């Protein structure tokens, strides 16, 4: 599926950003549309399931569809391919974080841009 990528360079180690992207306890801090999330079993691996609560109070189920440890992960939300997440090291203390949004929901890229600003603030905080 074609994706619109929204990216941001962050002055923090890739491992720090990766931890923020994969720890469901942090999702509400950087995700503007997320109020909370739970990952069944607590480990982000392909096939893992969980729930995400939106800021509108709606709870949705998800399944992790792919993980490249330390680099990227993707998920389906309610059976629909959702956002891809990735982080690329650009040096010891610098990386590029990004979200891939399906073209059908390209306007969601604006929400992802805000999420990247929040992720930056948390990582460099």
Backbone as CSV, one residue per row, in Angstrom:
resi,resn,N_x,N_y,N_z,CA_x,CA_y,CA_z,C_x,C_y,C_z
1,UNK,0.844,-1.178,0.000,0.000,0.000,0.000,0.893,1.247,0.000
2,UNK,0.572,2.175,-0.870,1.332,3.429,-0.940,1.087,4.259,0.302
3,UNK,2.134,4.941,0.728,2.089,5.724,1.955,2.597,7.141,1.724
4,UNK,2.026,8.057,2.453,2.547,9.415,2.570,3.400,9.413,3.833
5,UNK,4.684,9.751,3.702,5.577,9.757,4.858,5.748,11.165,5.393
6,UNK,5.593,11.290,6.711,5.834,12.535,7.428,7.012,12.243,8.347
7,UNK,8.088,13.037,8.228,9.310,12.744,8.970,9.848,13.986,9.664
8,UNK,10.695,13.725,10.665,11.330,14.816,11.414,12.677,14.331,11.941
9,UNK,13.704,15.158,11.784,15.000,14.866,12.381,14.948,15.284,13.848
10,UNK,15.454,14.408,14.718,15.408,14.623,16.159,16.821,14.500,16.715
11,UNK,17.209,15.445,17.537,18.556,15.457,18.139,18.573,14.573,19.384
12,UNK,18.357,13.283,19.165,18.375,12.289,20.236,18.752,10.956,19.615
13,UNK,19.322,10.055,20.405,19.662,8.729,19.874,18.428,7.992,19.365
14,UNK,18.607,7.229,18.305,17.499,6.450,17.738,16.868,5.532,18.783
15,UNK,17.672,4.974,19.676,17.153,4.055,20.700,16.163,4.751,21.627
16,UNK,16.402,6.019,21.936,15.488,6.778,22.796,14.147,6.959,22.090
17,UNK,14.190,7.345,20.831,12.962,7.553,20.062,12.238,6.230,19.856
18,UNK,12.979,5.168,19.573,12.384,3.840,19.416,11.623,3.448,20.672
19,UNK,12.214,3.668,21.831,11.542,3.323,23.086,10.225,4.087,23.239
20,UNK,10.217,5.357,22.872,8.988,6.149,22.942,7.928,5.638,21.970
21,UNK,8.373,5.236,20.776,7.438,4.740,19.755,6.838,3.379,20.106
22,UNK,7.540,2.596,20.907,7.096,1.225,21.169,6.509,1.012,22.556
23,UNK,6.658,1.966,23.449,6.124,1.844,24.808,4.719,2.427,24.837
24,UNK,3.715,1.562,24.951,2.327,2.040,24.906,2.013,3.035,26.020
25,UNK,2.748,3.000,27.115,2.537,3.967,28.188,2.886,5.385,27.740
26,UNK,3.677,5.507,26.680,4.094,6.819,26.155,3.213,7.317,25.017
27,UNK,2.412,6.452,24.428,1.678,6.839,23.219,0.823,8.078,23.406
28,UNK,0.144,8.202,24.537,-0.720,9.366,24.758,0.090,10.651,24.883
29,UNK,1.350,10.548,25.307,2.184,11.737,25.455,2.587,12.331,24.113
30,UNK,2.750,11.490,23.092,3.141,12.035,21.785,2.046,11.926,20.729
31,UNK,1.076,11.051,20.922,0.025,10.851,19.920,-1.191,11.716,20.172
32,UNK,-1.427,12.737,19.360,-2.552,13.642,19.584,-3.917,12.970,19.572
33,UNK,-4.047,11.838,18.885,-5.354,11.176,18.804,-5.498,10.042,19.817
34,UNK,-4.500,9.859,20.686,-4.483,8.732,21.617,-4.651,9.208,23.058
35,UNK,-5.605,8.594,23.747,-5.789,8.862,25.172,-5.063,7.805,26.007
36,UNK,-4.952,6.598,25.477,-4.281,5.518,26.198,-4.202,4.287,25.323
37,UNK,-3.350,3.334,25.724,-3.204,2.105,24.954,-2.723,0.987,25.874
38,UNK,-3.091,-0.218,25.517,-2.630,-1.407,26.221,-2.219,-2.449,25.203
39,UNK,-1.084,-3.070,25.452,-0.555,-4.109,24.585,-0.630,-5.428,25.339
40,UNK,-1.411,-6.371,24.839,-1.547,-7.673,25.483,-0.171,-8.341,25.548
41,UNK,0.247,-8.739,26.720,1.552,-9.375,26.880,2.696,-8.399,27.019
42,UNK,2.477,-7.125,26.696,3.473,-6.091,26.907,4.662,-6.076,25.966
43,UNK,4.679,-6.941,24.938,5.822,-6.990,24.027,5.346,-6.708,22.608
44,UNK,5.944,-5.706,21.976,5.569,-5.310,20.622,6.278,-6.222,19.618
45,UNK,5.557,-7.242,19.185,6.056,-8.217,18.213,4.950,-8.471,17.197
46,UNK,5.310,-8.969,16.011,4.261,-9.284,15.035,3.233,-10.245,15.634
47,UNK,1.972,-9.918,15.429,0.875,-10.725,15.950,0.375,-10.280,17.306
48,UNK,1.118,-9.409,17.993,0.665,-8.904,19.292,-0.614,-8.092,19.097
49,UNK,-1.478,-8.172,20.076,-2.755,-7.467,20.018,-2.870,-6.516,21.197
50,UNK,-3.834,-5.628,21.091,-4.087,-4.701,22.174,-5.235,-3.785,21.839
51,UNK,-5.370,-2.746,22.649,-6.412,-1.751,22.419,-5.813,-0.356,22.535
52,UNK,-6.395,0.554,21.796,-6.009,1.955,21.867,-7.289,2.759,22.085
53,UNK,-7.227,3.684,23.036,-8.370,4.553,23.298,-8.098,5.902,22.662
54,UNK,-9.033,6.361,21.850,-8.871,7.636,21.162,-9.269,8.789,22.083
55,UNK,-8.883,9.997,21.699,-9.254,11.169,22.492,-10.765,11.349,22.523
56,UNK,-11.457,10.755,21.574,-12.915,10.806,21.564,-13.564,9.777,22.477
57,UNK,-12.736,8.970,23.156,-13.261,7.984,24.088,-13.607,6.651,23.467
58,UNK,-13.310,6.458,22.192,-13.594,5.201,21.508,-12.402,4.267,21.694
59,UNK,-12.672,3.026,22.094,-11.611,2.032,22.248,-11.613,1.119,21.028
60,UNK,-10.448,0.984,20.406,-10.290,0.205,19.185,-9.265,-0.898,19.407
61,UNK,-9.492,-2.033,18.764,-8.521,-3.124,18.865,-7.473,-2.978,17.764
62,UNK,-6.272,-3.473,18.052,-5.218,-3.443,17.049,-4.419,-4.729,17.079
63,UNK,-3.711,-4.964,15.974,-2.756,-6.060,15.879,-1.486,-5.519,15.234
64,UNK,-0.351,-5.860,15.801,0.934,-5.455,15.247,1.216,-6.371,14.055
65,UNK,1.444,-5.792,12.892,1.609,-6.589,11.673,3.063,-6.820,11.296
66,UNK,3.955,-5.917,11.687,5.375,-6.125,11.400,6.205,-5.328,12.385
67,UNK,7.385,-5.861,12.670,8.352,-5.176,13.534,9.749,-5.475,13.011
68,UNK,10.528,-4.441,12.826,11.961,-4.573,12.611,12.572,-3.913,13.844
69,UNK,13.051,-4.734,14.768,13.503,-4.252,16.073,14.449,-3.063,15.941
70,UNK,14.124,-1.996,16.672,14.946,-0.797,16.680,14.772,0.099,15.479
71,UNK,13.884,-0.286,14.550,13.786,0.450,13.291,12.363,0.814,12.875
72,UNK,11.450,-0.165,12.846,10.107,0.135,12.342,9.063,-0.838,12.873
73,UNK,7.825,-0.365,12.878,6.699,-1.247,13.175,5.441,-0.705,12.511
74,UNK,4.522,-1.658,12.235,3.252,-1.327,11.577,2.126,-2.019,12.323
75,UNK,0.933,-1.513,12.098,-0.219,-2.121,12.747,-1.471,-1.977,11.914
76,UNK,-2.441,-2.836,12.222,-3.807,-2.722,11.727,-4.664,-2.322,12.915
77,UNK,-5.566,-1.385,12.701,-6.503,-0.965,13.736,-7.895,-1.328,13.246
78,UNK,-8.586,-2.139,14.039,-9.915,-2.644,13.658,-9.871,-3.296,12.279
79,UNK,-8.778,-3.993,11.980,-8.656,-4.733,10.732,-8.253,-3.911,9.521
80,UNK,-7.951,-2.636,9.733,-7.581,-1.746,8.633,-6.113,-1.340,8.800
81,UNK,-5.341,-1.439,7.707,-3.938,-1.010,7.761,-3.875,0.437,8.221
82,UNK,-3.082,0.676,9.267,-2.991,2.013,9.847,-1.573,2.555,9.655
83,UNK,-1.138,3.378,10.556,0.134,4.078,10.453,1.338,3.153,10.586
84,UNK,2.356,3.401,9.755,3.672,2.790,9.929,4.505,3.743,10.782
85,UNK,5.424,3.191,11.552,6.294,3.981,12.430,7.732,3.578,12.151
86,UNK,8.637,4.554,12.063,10.035,4.177,11.853,10.965,5.216,12.462
87,UNK,12.175,4.739,12.750,13.240,5.609,13.229,14.539,5.143,12.584
88,UNK,15.280,6.105,12.044,16.540,5.824,11.356,17.660,6.592,12.041
89,UNK,18.713,5.914,12.480,19.834,6.636,13.090,20.535,7.515,12.056
90,UNK,20.906,8.712,12.481,21.666,9.635,11.632,23.002,9.960,12.279
91,UNK,23.365,9.229,13.300,24.570,9.441,14.089,24.301,8.955,15.499
92,UNK,25.254,9.145,16.384,25.091,8.661,17.751,23.944,9.336,18.488
93,UNK,23.766,10.624,18.279,22.772,11.389,19.028,21.786,12.110,18.124
94,UNK,21.471,11.495,16.983,20.552,12.125,16.029,19.857,11.034,15.239
95,UNK,18.580,11.252,14.942,17.836,10.267,14.168,16.729,10.957,13.380
96,UNK,16.106,10.197,12.506,14.942,10.664,11.758,13.781,9.736,12.103
97,UNK,12.721,10.322,12.636,11.512,9.565,12.962,10.472,9.865,11.898
98,UNK,9.627,8.888,11.621,8.606,9.103,10.611,7.391,8.225,10.788
99,UNK,6.297,8.702,10.229,5.041,7.966,10.196,4.600,7.849,8.744
100,UNK,4.236,6.647,8.346,3.694,6.413,7.015,2.187,6.281,7.106
101,UNK,1.503,7.126,6.365,0.040,7.185,6.408,-0.521,6.688,5.075
102,UNK,-1.499,5.781,5.102,-2.122,5.368,3.840,-2.661,6.587,3.081
103,UNK,-2.465,6.602,1.780,-2.894,7.742,0.968,-4.376,8.060,1.128
104,UNK,-5.181,7.047,1.405,-6.615,7.281,1.565,-6.934,8.201,2.734
105,UNK,-6.025,8.278,3.695,-6.232,9.154,4.851,-5.079,10.148,4.970
106,UNK,-4.595,10.631,3.833,-3.456,11.550,3.794,-3.609,12.764,4.718
107,UNK,-4.797,13.339,4.905,-4.908,14.477,5.828,-4.465,14.149,7.255
108,UNK,-4.458,12.856,7.612,-3.986,12.459,8.937,-2.491,12.767,9.100
109,UNK,-1.817,13.039,8.005,-0.417,13.437,8.065,-0.202,14.668,8.932
110,UNK,-1.178,15.569,8.984,-1.065,16.755,9.841,-1.033,16.356,11.314
111,UNK,-1.799,15.364,11.681,-1.789,14.843,13.057,-0.433,14.201,13.341
112,UNK,0.102,13.490,12.352,1.411,12.851,12.507,2.521,13.887,12.663
113,UNK,2.413,15.010,11.959,3.409,16.071,12.097,3.411,16.612,13.532
114,UNK,2.239,16.781,14.117,2.149,17.212,15.514,2.727,16.136,16.431
115,UNK,2.440,14.876,16.136,2.993,13.777,16.940,4.523,13.800,16.902
116,UNK,5.100,14.090,15.752,6.560,14.146,15.643,7.141,15.300,16.461
117,UNK,6.455,16.434,16.499,6.918,17.550,17.327,6.898,17.151,18.804
118,UNK,5.830,16.462,19.211,5.735,16.007,20.604,6.783,14.937,20.905
119,UNK,7.008,14.046,19.973,8.021,13.009,20.135,9.407,13.643,20.295
120,UNK,9.683,14.652,19.493,10.932,15.402,19.577,11.091,15.994,20.975
121,UNK,10.053,16.669,21.469,10.113,17.301,22.794,10.362,16.259,23.890
122,UNK,9.725,15.121,23.801,9.929,14.067,24.796,11.343,13.497,24.735
123,UNK,11.839,13.290,23.527,13.150,12.672,23.353,14.292,13.603,23.751
124,UNK,14.091,14.885,23.578,15.167,15.844,23.841,14.973,16.565,25.155
125,UNK,13.813,16.371,25.772,13.325,17.002,26.944,14.064,17.404,28.071
